[in-house]
């Protein structure tokens, strides 16, 4: 076989192989697409992870309210005191990253941090930038919800599982006209997602869908 013919065919094959590959522009386009797709996936994963943490936090808050309900109905003994104290959860807008489980030694259905002996059972902290963003309540006398409350106290005491819901420091026990029929605690994530926890005067506790 002629050597010149072989060399010529080899050059043609090489050019054919090179023309069948990627150009620099094509490689850059492919890399850009991969980067964009990867970024979108990471954003979705972060959003999904934040939603899951927020929902778990909402269920933790609901379980804390349920714990107060169980303590109140079962008349759990608090310290060296009698078994008559009710138990409740106290939320305050001034402390958006904490809420309090308390024993109602004073008997007014609300948490009093200055009362002696102390009513504090446990302080629960919210971490990782999650917080209570709003407190809302609906009076028993109407269906108009009021938000932006300074405080919410949800108390349970025997023998019924009903909740005594007080707002803005007005006792629903000493002032029955101030009794609220529903409370909503709105929890917020660092990305602005919100999940409400609702407590009904009948003692029902639920976590609502994200807003």
Secondary structure, 3 states (H helix, E strand, C coil): CCHHHHHHHHHHHHHHHHHHCCCHHHHHHHHHHHHHHHHHHHHHHHHHHHHHHHHHHHHHHHHHHHHHHHHHHHCCCCCCCCCCCEEEEEEEHHHCCEEEEEEECCCCCCCCCCCCCCCEEEEEECCCCCEEEEEEEEECCCCCEEECCCEEEEEECCCCCCCEEEECCECCCCCHHHCEEEEEEEEECCCCCEEEEEEECCCCEEEEEEC
